[in-house]
Amino acid sequence: MEGSGDPGMTTACLTHELASTSTANWYTKQLAPGRTRALHIRALAVHIATTGLVPLHRDEVLASVSLPQSTLYHQFGPSADTSLLHACRDDIGRSQQPGPFQIGMGLVAEAKVWSYWPFRQGWLFELSRTNHHDRRLAAETLVRVTASWAQGHPALATALGAAPPIAVIEDLLVICADDSLVPRITSLLGEVVRRAVDPLGLSALAVLNGVRGELFALLDGEAIDSTPSVAALINESLAHLACRLGDMPEDERDRLQHQLSPQLRLLLDLLGARVR
């Protein structure tokens, strides 16, 4: 498999594949504007954004979206034909379940996709304007769009163990053209989400730079060497921190020193232990 894709394949072929994923078909049927399901999912997304709380237990979900209990299980239960978790592959669906299944997990997974969809549409539009098929370009821009989504929806993004939207997992799976990569793709995109919402405020480009090595390894079918990306992330974080310190009041610096010193000492100790 070539990381840059088939030289004879046009962008139209890739965008056609992306338009036909399980999530894309499910979204068209279930979350099109005006559908009742979309209204419930929007209410959940707004609840999470405004309160910072992620309802997973049945009673919490019922209170946040004002649904009758019978409708909740009929429409959003794990066996419901209309649910996203039912529509996608089992191994992808499990990425949205960091612990024992709770009814809210399915709704939160759908809320992630609902909030991500405008970002995806913009990404697909820009991708369709390129003159030639390039899987690396598609993958890099997908990572940046995912980071931008996470930064715009931090509470929702970090829910379910910072699981990426199912749509993103499927899109990168299409780009990589290898069905066996679901675990690695899910892990990489989860790291993208975590880095994007980092308090240091990394840019979407910085997030991409931090995972580019792993991303290209996926595209090229290679094993991952995470050393370059880890070093890049640390360098980006330290540079950003140094820039922020210049304008930071002394009392805030003192608090930051108190919070970060133990972690930095632990990091140096771990590195030193590896060297010895």
Beta strands, then each sheet from edge to edge (+ up, - down):
end
